[in-house]
Amino acid sequence: MLSYVAVALNSGGGVVRHDETNEVKNVLLGEFDSPEPAIDTACELFNCQHVLNGVIIKGNHTGGHMIIDTQELAAL
């Protein structure tokens, strides 16, 4: 099992970072066997829809989230 997070994306698709610390803004979703249940959990949590490759959006160019595991988060 891997821990998955939802990384915040701005309206242009870029990763949102904290202004002072430059840390990636993210929300821990929990541990899952694969990305699919993590994506489903995030869709319910943020009231979004899955678009492609773990990216979820609300629509209207308001940004969204990218669902990745914590190992991938460390690489950002």
ABEGO torsion letter per residue (X at the ends): XBBBBBBBBBAAGBBBBBAAAGBBBBBBAEBBABAAAAAAAAAAAAGBBBABGGBBBAEGGAEEBBBBBAAAAAAX
